[in-house]
Amino acid sequence: LEGGVSDHSIRYGAKRSTWLPICGDWDGDGLDEIGLYNPTPSKFFLKNDLSGGEADIVINFGPYGGGWLPGSGIWETSGP
């Protein structure tokens, strides 16, 4: 963001929804993309580019109505 003007303006998701925005590199191309998280059914709707339209990836994660919040990052585990 430079000079108060955004680089991108995208309409994605339903108007007046309670879905939460999230960003991350969903396809491993080194660029962050957009996504939405619907907390009621614990479902992610992710895009592989900065555009509107249908989700490229839909993931159910967590219990229905569990009140979980989304997070993104590079998660690595190491063995013993």
All heavy atoms as an XYZ file, in Angstrom:
603
protein
N       0.852     -1.165      0.000
C       0.000      0.000      0.000
C       0.898      1.229      0.000
O       1.702      1.417      0.874
C      -0.904     -0.044      1.218
C      -1.970      1.016      1.340
C      -2.978      0.896      0.209
C      -2.700      0.835      2.654
N       0.766      2.021     -1.012
C       1.587      3.217     -1.127
C       0.688      4.417     -1.389
O      -0.132      4.397     -2.297
C       2.587      3.044     -2.272
C       3.586      4.149     -2.350
C       4.644      3.863     -3.390
O       5.131      2.725     -3.436
O       4.963      4.776     -4.150
N       0.827      5.456     -0.596
C       0.030      6.653     -0.808
C      -1.451      6.479     -0.538
O      -2.265      7.223     -1.062
N      -1.827      5.474      0.254
C      -3.226      5.273      0.602
C      -4.069      4.639     -0.489
O      -5.278      4.616     -0.397
N      -3.456      4.109     -1.521
C      -4.193      3.469     -2.608
C      -3.847      1.983     -2.616
O      -2.684      1.610     -2.574
C      -3.830      4.107     -3.974
C      -4.563      3.423     -5.101
C      -4.123      5.598     -3.959
N      -4.862      1.142     -2.696
C      -4.607     -0.295     -2.688
C      -4.082     -0.777     -4.028
O      -4.323     -0.171     -5.064
C      -5.887     -1.056     -2.332
O      -6.832     -0.910     -3.360
N      -3.359     -1.885     -3.993
C      -2.847     -2.513     -5.211
C      -3.939     -3.287     -5.943
O      -3.913     -3.420     -7.149
C      -1.696     -3.465     -4.896
C      -0.464     -2.736     -4.389
O      -0.281     -1.562     -4.740
O       0.291     -3.347     -3.619
N      -4.877     -3.839     -5.180
C      -5.936     -4.672     -5.744
C      -7.264     -4.363     -5.062
O      -7.301     -4.046     -3.884
C      -5.641     -6.163     -5.562
C      -4.373     -6.604     -6.183
N      -4.264     -6.882     -7.521
C      -3.150     -6.806     -5.659
C      -3.024     -7.235     -7.786
N      -2.331     -7.197     -6.676
N      -8.338     -4.503     -5.787
C      -9.684     -4.424     -5.238
C     -10.463     -5.611     -5.798
O     -10.610     -5.742     -7.009
C     -10.356     -3.105     -5.650
O     -11.672     -3.076     -5.187
N     -10.922     -6.494     -4.898
C     -11.547     -7.745     -5.316
C     -12.839     -7.948     -4.542
O     -12.867     -7.770     -3.328
C     -10.596     -8.935     -5.052
C      -9.301     -8.743     -5.813
C     -11.259    -10.249     -5.425
C      -8.181     -9.600     -5.316
N     -13.889     -8.331     -5.240
C     -15.129     -8.738     -4.579
C     -15.124    -10.258     -4.526
O     -15.052    -10.920     -5.550
C     -16.339     -8.243     -5.346
C     -16.481     -6.765     -5.281
C     -17.704     -6.324     -6.027
N     -17.702     -4.874     -6.082
C     -18.782     -4.135     -6.090
N     -19.962     -4.706     -6.095
N     -18.697     -2.832     -6.114
N     -15.195    -10.774     -3.331
C     -15.142    -12.216     -3.150
C     -15.978    -12.570     -1.929
O     -15.740    -12.069     -0.848
C     -13.690    -12.659     -2.974
C     -13.498    -14.149     -2.835
C     -13.987    -15.013     -3.787
C     -12.827    -14.685     -1.755
C     -13.821    -16.381     -3.666
C     -12.649    -16.039     -1.620
C     -13.143    -16.879     -2.574
O     -12.981    -18.234     -2.450
N     -16.976    -13.404     -2.093
C     -17.831    -13.814     -0.993
C     -19.168    -13.107     -1.004
O     -19.386    -12.167     -1.757
N     -20.035    -13.576     -0.145
C     -21.399    -13.050     -0.071
C     -21.438    -11.723      0.690
O     -20.707    -11.533      1.661
C     -22.296    -14.066      0.625
N     -22.308    -10.813      0.244
C     -22.494     -9.549      0.949
C     -23.054     -9.814      2.341
O     -23.852    -10.718      2.539
C     -23.478     -8.656      0.192
C     -22.941     -8.107     -1.096
C     -23.978     -7.193     -1.732
C     -23.469     -6.630     -3.036
N     -24.453     -5.737     -3.665
N     -22.620     -8.993      3.280
C     -23.093     -9.015      4.660
C     -22.912    -10.371      5.354
O     -23.667    -10.708      6.261
C     -24.560     -8.583      4.740
C     -24.808     -7.173      4.269
C     -26.299     -6.851      4.366
N     -26.715     -5.745      3.559
C     -26.864     -5.738      2.237
N     -26.595     -6.790      1.538
N     -27.272     -4.660      1.605
N     -21.964    -11.139      4.924
C     -21.742    -12.437      5.568
C     -20.856    -12.252      6.802
O     -20.231    -11.220      6.995
C     -21.085    -13.420      4.600
O     -19.717    -13.118      4.436
N     -20.814    -13.257      7.634
C     -19.944    -13.254      8.805
C     -18.650    -14.012      8.540
O     -17.908    -14.321      9.460
C     -20.661    -13.884     10.015
O     -21.027    -15.232      9.675
C     -21.899    -13.099     10.392
N     -18.388    -14.304      7.268
C     -17.173    -15.020      6.904
C     -15.961    -14.147      7.180
O     -16.021    -12.931      7.072
C     -17.206    -15.418      5.443
C     -18.308    -16.368      5.080
C     -19.388    -16.718      5.846
C     -18.443    -17.083      3.874
N     -20.183    -17.604      5.172
C     -19.626    -17.849      3.949
C     -17.693    -17.145      2.716
C     -20.050    -18.676      2.928
C     -18.123    -17.974      1.695
C     -19.288    -18.730      1.807
N     -14.849    -14.768      7.511
C     -13.633    -14.048      7.879
C     -12.602    -14.120      6.758
O     -12.375    -15.187      6.186
C     -13.045    -14.660      9.152
C     -13.995    -14.695     10.348
C     -13.402    -15.529     11.471
C     -14.295    -13.288     10.819
N     -11.941    -12.991      6.437
C     -10.913    -13.002      5.396
C      -9.628    -13.642      5.914
O      -9.300    -13.561      7.102
C     -10.700    -11.518      5.098
C     -11.070    -10.822      6.358
C     -12.167    -11.650      6.984
N      -8.913    -14.268      5.007
C      -7.632    -14.891      5.336
C      -6.766    -14.867      4.076
O      -7.284    -14.871      2.961
C      -7.843    -16.339      5.856
C      -6.546    -16.913      6.393
C      -8.491    -17.226      4.825
C      -6.728    -18.184      7.192
N      -5.461    -14.788      4.251
C      -4.580    -14.830      3.082
C      -3.450    -15.810      3.334
O      -3.109    -16.114      4.468
C      -4.041    -13.438      2.735
S      -2.939    -12.751      3.959
N      -2.903    -16.327      2.252
C      -1.804    -17.278      2.326
C      -1.449    -17.773      0.945
O      -2.113    -17.450     -0.036
N      -0.397    -18.536      0.864
C       0.066    -19.103     -0.404
C      -0.517    -20.508     -0.536
O       0.104    -21.490     -0.152
C       1.595    -19.135     -0.431
C       2.155    -19.664     -1.726
O       1.385    -19.921     -2.666
O       3.381    -19.840     -1.804
N      -1.727    -20.618     -1.063
C      -2.460    -21.882     -1.109
C      -1.883    -22.870     -2.114
O      -2.053    -24.075     -1.960
C      -3.934    -21.651     -1.435
C      -4.563    -20.503     -0.721
C      -5.287    -19.505     -1.302
C      -4.554    -20.215      0.674
N      -5.715    -18.603     -0.350
C      -5.269    -19.019      0.877
C      -3.987    -20.828      1.791
C      -5.462    -18.438      2.127
C      -4.173    -20.253      3.038
C      -4.897    -19.089      3.199
N      -1.248    -22.372     -3.181
C      -0.776    -23.282     -4.234
C       0.745    -23.387     -4.314
O       1.277    -23.979     -5.243
C      -1.359    -22.882     -5.595
C      -1.032    -21.448     -5.971
O      -0.306    -20.763     -5.223
O      -1.516    -21.004     -7.022
N       1.462    -22.803     -3.364
C       2.917    -22.957     -3.305
C       3.687    -22.205     -4.367
O       4.831    -22.543     -4.649
N       3.090    -21.156     -4.958
C       3.783    -20.409     -6.008
C       4.583    -19.218     -5.479
O       5.155    -18.451     -6.237
C       2.802    -19.937     -7.091
C       1.780    -18.926     -6.590
O       1.802    -18.582     -5.384
O       0.944    -18.486     -7.399
N       4.635    -19.046     -4.147
C       5.389    -17.958     -3.549
C       4.614    -16.651     -3.438
O       5.161    -15.655     -2.978
N       3.346    -16.647     -3.853
C       2.509    -15.445     -3.794
C       1.318    -15.686     -2.878
O       0.711    -16.757     -2.909
C       2.002    -15.074     -5.194
C       3.060    -14.809     -6.256
C       2.408    -14.663     -7.630
C       3.860    -13.565     -5.908
N       0.987    -14.684     -2.069
C      -0.202    -14.806     -1.221
C      -1.464    -14.604     -2.037
O      -1.512    -13.748     -2.917
C      -0.162    -13.774     -0.087
C       0.817    -14.161      1.004
O       1.159    -15.353      1.103
O       1.222    -13.270      1.763
N      -2.462    -15.413     -1.738
C      -3.765    -15.318     -2.375
C      -4.818    -15.059     -1.304
O      -4.505    -15.002     -0.121
C      -4.087    -16.610     -3.133
C      -3.209    -16.869     -4.344
C      -1.993    -17.727     -4.063
O      -1.975    -18.484     -3.089
O      -1.032    -17.628     -4.840
N      -6.064    -14.916     -1.726
C      -7.145    -14.591     -0.802
C      -7.956    -15.830     -0.450
O      -7.949    -16.830     -1.161
C      -8.080    -13.513     -1.392
C      -8.697    -13.984     -2.713
C      -7.340    -12.207     -1.564
C      -9.727    -13.022     -3.283
N      -8.652    -15.739      0.655
C      -9.543    -16.800      1.072
C     -10.555    -16.268      2.058
O     -10.409    -15.163      2.584
N     -11.574    -17.060      2.296
C     -12.595    -16.751      3.287
C     -12.817    -17.978      4.146
O     -12.690    -19.117      3.690
C     -13.914    -16.357      2.607
C     -13.902    -15.056      1.813
C     -15.189    -14.924      1.007
C     -13.723    -13.868      2.743
N     -13.168    -17.736      5.411
C     -13.466    -18.816      6.338
C     -14.876    -18.612      6.868
O     -15.201    -17.552      7.412
C     -12.469    -18.817      7.492
C     -12.748    -19.846      8.552
C     -12.552    -21.199      8.296
C     -13.206    -19.471      9.801
C     -12.809    -22.148      9.273
C     -13.455    -20.409     10.788
C     -13.254    -21.748     10.508
O     -13.509    -22.683     11.474
N     -15.736    -19.599      6.686
C     -17.092    -19.566      7.218
C     -17.066    -20.323      8.544
O     -16.918    -21.546      8.563
C     -18.072    -20.217      6.240
C     -19.505    -20.127      6.702
O     -19.781    -19.874      7.861
N     -20.423    -20.346      5.788
N     -17.186    -19.602      9.687
C     -17.016    -20.250     10.976
C     -18.132    -21.215     11.378
O     -17.891    -22.105     12.176
C     -16.945    -19.075     11.959
C     -17.564    -17.926     11.268
C     -17.383    -18.154      9.800
N     -19.335    -21.070     10.834
C     -20.420    -21.949     11.263
C     -20.169    -23.400     10.866
O     -20.164    -24.278     11.719
C     -21.772    -21.451     10.732
O     -21.985    -20.131     11.225
C     -22.908    -22.344     11.199
N     -19.912    -23.698      9.565
C     -19.592    -25.084      9.243
C     -18.093    -25.382      9.277
O     -17.679    -26.470      8.904
C     -20.143    -25.249      7.827
C     -19.978    -23.907      7.216
C     -20.216    -22.929      8.350
N     -17.268    -24.402      9.698
C     -15.800    -24.559      9.719
C     -15.275    -24.926      8.332
O     -14.674    -25.975      8.127
C     -15.371    -25.602     10.750
O     -15.754    -25.203     12.047
N     -15.513    -24.047      7.358
C     -15.161    -24.328      5.973
C     -14.367    -23.168      5.383
O     -14.715    -22.010      5.552
C     -16.430    -24.543      5.153
C     -16.192    -25.033      3.757
C     -17.493    -25.303      3.024
C     -18.075    -26.621      3.458
N     -19.167    -27.084      2.586
N     -13.242    -23.492      4.703
C     -12.414    -22.512      4.007
C     -12.782    -22.476      2.524
O     -13.006    -23.525      1.915
C     -10.926    -22.893      4.105
C     -10.338    -22.696      5.461
C     -10.368    -23.705      6.406
C      -9.735    -21.503      5.800
C      -9.812    -23.535      7.659
C      -9.173    -21.309      7.053
C      -9.215    -22.338      7.984
N     -12.793    -21.278      1.939
C     -12.998    -21.058      0.510
C     -11.797    -20.265      0.021
O     -11.655    -19.079      0.330
C     -14.299    -20.281      0.265
C     -15.517    -21.010      0.739
C     -15.938    -20.909      2.055
C     -16.226    -21.813     -0.135
C     -17.061    -21.592      2.496
C     -17.350    -22.497      0.289
C     -17.772    -22.390      1.611
N     -10.900    -20.913     -0.726
C      -9.614    -20.324     -1.080
C      -9.482    -20.116     -2.580
O      -9.928    -20.943     -3.374
C      -8.481    -21.237     -0.595
C      -8.570    -21.669      0.878
C      -7.482    -22.671      1.194
C      -8.503    -20.472      1.805
N      -8.839    -19.000     -2.975
C      -8.565    -18.683     -4.384
C      -7.070    -18.822     -4.627
O      -6.263    -18.500     -3.765
C      -8.971    -17.243     -4.710
C     -10.450    -16.966     -4.680
C     -11.174    -17.575     -5.848
C     -10.724    -16.934     -7.143
N     -11.264    -17.551     -8.319
N      -6.682    -19.269     -5.820
C      -5.277    -19.385     -6.190
C      -4.760    -18.170     -6.941
O      -3.657    -18.192     -7.470
C      -5.036    -20.643     -7.037
C      -5.066    -21.892     -6.186
O      -4.770    -21.847     -4.999
N      -5.437    -22.994     -6.770
N      -5.558    -17.116     -7.023
C      -5.115    -15.867     -7.642
C      -5.928    -14.727     -7.039
O      -6.827    -14.945     -6.245
C      -5.262    -15.894     -9.162
C      -6.670    -16.210     -9.621
O      -7.632    -15.999     -8.854
O      -6.835    -16.665    -10.761
N      -5.571    -13.507     -7.385
C      -6.272    -12.339     -6.850
C      -7.410    -11.964     -7.783
O      -7.322    -11.018     -8.563
C      -5.299    -11.174     -6.671
C      -4.207    -11.413     -5.634
C      -3.222    -10.247     -5.616
C      -4.805    -11.621     -4.260
N      -8.476    -12.760     -7.725
C      -9.643    -12.507     -8.564
C     -10.898    -12.945     -7.822
O     -10.830    -13.684     -6.840
C      -9.531    -13.275     -9.885
O      -9.624    -14.663     -9.653
N     -12.043    -12.482     -8.277
C     -13.307    -12.925     -7.724
C     -13.712    -14.251     -8.343
O     -12.928    -14.910     -9.013
N     -14.941    -14.640     -8.138
C     -15.439    -15.885     -8.716
C     -15.500    -16.997     -7.697
O     -15.394    -16.776     -6.498
N     -15.665    -18.195     -8.185
C     -15.774    -19.379     -7.330
C     -14.430    -19.720     -6.684
O     -13.373    -19.453     -7.247
C     -16.253    -20.573     -8.149
C     -17.636    -20.414     -8.743
C     -18.716    -20.407     -7.687
O     -18.638    -21.209     -6.734
O     -19.638    -19.580     -7.809
N     -14.493    -20.361     -5.531
C     -13.287    -20.817     -4.845
C     -12.591    -21.907     -5.649
O     -13.251    -22.751     -6.258
C     -13.645    -21.349     -3.464
N     -11.265    -21.881     -5.660
C     -10.482    -22.947     -6.294
C     -10.350    -24.150     -5.368
O     -10.234    -25.286     -5.815
C      -9.086    -22.431     -6.661
C      -9.142    -21.333     -7.694
O      -9.789    -21.531     -8.742
O      -8.546    -20.256     -7.466
N     -10.347    -23.884     -4.067
C     -10.176    -24.931     -3.060
C     -11.218    -24.721     -1.964
O     -11.371    -23.613     -1.467
C      -8.768    -24.873     -2.431
C      -7.682    -24.950     -3.508
C      -8.581    -25.966     -1.392
C      -6.310    -24.551     -3.008
N     -11.933    -25.777     -1.579
C     -12.870    -25.721     -0.458
C     -12.456    -26.819      0.519
O     -12.308    -27.971      0.133
C     -14.330    -25.926     -0.923
C     -15.269    -25.936      0.265
C     -14.731    -24.851     -1.917
N     -12.247    -26.432      1.785
C     -11.769    -27.372      2.793
C     -12.656    -27.292      4.028
O     -12.862    -26.209      4.582
C     -10.314    -27.053      3.205
C      -9.385    -27.122      2.005
C      -9.849    -27.996      4.305
C      -8.000    -26.594      2.276
N     -13.170    -28.422      4.468
C     -13.845    -28.512      5.769
C     -12.769    -28.797      6.799
O     -11.981    -29.733      6.643
C     -14.862    -29.655      5.775
C     -16.017    -29.385      4.859
O     -16.634    -28.334      4.919
N     -16.315    -30.330      3.988
N     -12.722    -27.971      7.855
C     -11.693    -28.173      8.873
C     -12.231    -27.734     10.224
O     -12.506    -26.566     10.439
C     -10.428    -27.387      8.526
C      -9.279    -27.678      9.439
C      -8.527    -28.826      9.266
C      -8.978    -26.825     10.474
C      -7.467    -29.114     10.115
C      -7.915    -27.101     11.329
C      -7.161    -28.245     11.151
N     -12.391    -28.659     11.128
C     -12.870    -28.356     12.461
C     -14.309    -28.784     12.656
O     -15.003    -29.153     11.714
N     -14.779    -28.704     13.903
C     -16.141    -29.125     14.214
C     -17.168    -28.104     13.757
O     -16.898    -26.907     13.752
C     -16.132    -29.244     15.737
C     -15.100    -28.254     16.176
C     -14.046    -28.284     15.090
N     -18.333    -28.559     13.374
C     -19.422    -27.678     12.964
C     -19.794    -26.779     14.136
O     -20.064    -27.259     15.234
C     -20.633    -28.496     12.513
C     -21.750    -27.649     11.951
C     -21.786    -27.364     10.596
C     -22.732    -27.116     12.767
C     -22.799    -26.577     10.064
C     -23.743    -26.332     12.246
C     -23.774    -26.066     10.892
O     -24.754    -25.282     10.367
N     -19.774    -25.459     13.910
C     -20.144    -24.500     14.949
C     -19.204    -24.490     16.136
O     -19.590    -24.085     17.228
N     -17.964    -24.909     15.937
C     -17.011    -25.031     17.041
C     -16.424    -23.726     17.537
O     -15.742    -23.705     18.551
N     -16.647    -22.610     16.799
C     -16.115    -21.333     17.230
C     -14.626    -21.155     16.965
O     -14.010    -20.256     17.518
N     -14.054    -22.004     16.152
C     -12.638    -21.890     15.827
C     -12.402    -20.657     14.966
O     -13.280    -20.203     14.239
C     -12.160    -23.109     15.074
C     -12.120    -24.382     15.874
C     -12.696    -24.616     17.095
C     -11.478    -25.589     15.512
N     -12.456    -25.895     17.498
C     -11.710    -26.514     16.554
C     -10.746    -25.992     14.418
C     -11.207    -27.810     16.517
C     -10.248    -27.284     14.385
C     -10.475    -28.181     15.429
N     -11.176    -20.120     15.001
C     -10.770    -19.001     14.154
C      -9.692    -19.470     13.190
O      -8.876    -20.330     13.536
C     -10.249    -17.842     15.008
C     -11.275    -17.199     15.937
C     -10.611    -16.135     16.791
C     -12.428    -16.609     15.146
N      -9.668    -18.905     11.976
C      -8.696    -19.353     10.981
C      -7.303    -18.807     11.245
O      -7.131    -17.789     11.905
C      -9.257    -18.778      9.676
C      -9.943    -17.527     10.109
C     -10.545    -17.861     11.451
N      -6.326    -19.506     10.705
C      -4.936    -19.059     10.747
C      -4.232    -19.590      9.525
O      -4.642    -20.585      8.935
N      -3.200    -18.903      9.090
C      -2.418    -19.403      7.963
C      -0.947    -19.208      8.271
O      -0.575    -18.406      9.123
C      -2.791    -18.689      6.660
O      -2.405    -17.328      6.711
N      -0.108    -19.967      7.593
C       1.323    -19.864      7.818
C       2.037    -21.060      7.206
O       1.423    -21.886      6.541
N       3.329    -21.105      7.418
C       4.115    -22.255      6.980
C       4.348    -23.108      8.219
O       5.028    -22.701      9.144
C       5.457    -21.809      6.362
C       5.195    -20.933      5.139
C       6.309    -23.021      6.016
C       6.452    -20.317      4.549
N       3.706    -24.261      8.220
C       3.772    -25.128      9.382
C       4.737    -26.254      9.100
O       4.572    -27.017      8.159
C       2.380    -25.685      9.704
C       1.347    -24.628      9.728
C       0.437    -24.347      8.748
C       1.143    -23.629     10.728
N      -0.331    -23.272      9.088
C       0.090    -22.797     10.302
C       1.750    -23.344     11.936
C      -0.375    -21.731     11.063
C       1.274    -22.283     12.681
C       0.232    -21.492     12.249
N       5.750    -26.353      9.934
C       6.744    -27.405      9.768
C       6.851    -28.195     11.062
O       6.747    -27.634     12.151
C       8.109    -26.800      9.428
C       8.117    -26.082      8.096
C       9.494    -25.525      7.747
O      10.497    -26.065      8.247
O       9.549    -24.566      6.981
N       7.033    -29.474     10.907
C       7.249    -30.318     12.072
C       8.593    -30.992     11.930
O       9.072    -31.240     10.829
C       6.146    -31.387     12.208
O       6.153    -32.194     11.033
C       4.781    -30.741     12.368
N       9.211    -31.276     13.029
C      10.488    -31.993     12.981
C      10.363    -33.254     13.825
O       9.665    -33.270     14.842
C      11.619    -31.105     13.499
O      11.348    -30.686     14.812
N      11.016    -34.270     13.362
C      10.987    -35.542     14.070
C      11.928    -35.543     15.256
O      12.666    -34.586     15.490
N      11.911    -36.627     16.019
C      12.781    -36.732     17.203
C      14.239    -36.777     16.846
O      14.689    -37.014     15.801
C      12.341    -38.027     17.858
C      11.432    -38.720     16.908
C      11.083    -37.767     15.819
